[in-house]
Amino acid sequence: LGFIAEEDRVNCPFYFKIGACRNGDRCNRAHSKPTSGNTILIPHLYPCIPEAMAVANDDEWDDETYARQQEHLEHFYEEVFLELAKFGEIEDMVVLDNVSEHMLGHVYCKYFQDDDAAKALQQMSNRFYGSRLVNIEFSPVADFREARCRAFHETRCARGGMCNFMHIKHIPKAVKRNIVRQMYEAHPDYAGAKAALAGQPAKKRKVRPRSPQASRLFQEP
């Protein structure tokens, strides 16, 4: 598990570090929501299919169940990452594996520039992803590594999916590299594009067929 310092008796340490608190509006400490920053939170965006819930809850599951949820996750990650990348260069994006009500399906996206996060918030809010209304807010989370549950990412978390620290869903490095490369190919003006694409000729990418369950796209209201 991670650890939260208790010196501040006014502000909620969980909200400050993780951007989410199980007590919500009932919390007896302040949730000081930022009005700017380079990290945005899209609450409950990831549609947790039964296979994903089984894996996150550490229920009994087999290789086929894991493969189905992983394929669904990777399709979702690619689609959302590339949509959010239209507003600016992304440093990282994570999808939570937690199953508690206040963290279920949360997506955090960290841009290199505050202005790009602001553009994403302004232009993506109140659009629909499938049947879900997209509500975006700035998040106080500055470092995903500091917000994550150490036990979950190093060994095993005793609290499972109900842990209050970030359980970040696994995206293989090769998958993430491919998605980042797509971002830079689509936006060669981004600061990191030249270095990322240097000496690497564009490759024809095999387009994976998207299942209707995974591909929901973003629609205007």
Summary of the structure (lengths in Angstrom):
residues: 221
radius of gyration: 17.7
end to end distance: 40.0
largest distance: 55.3
contacts: 629
relative contact order: 0.19
helix: 38%
strand: 13%
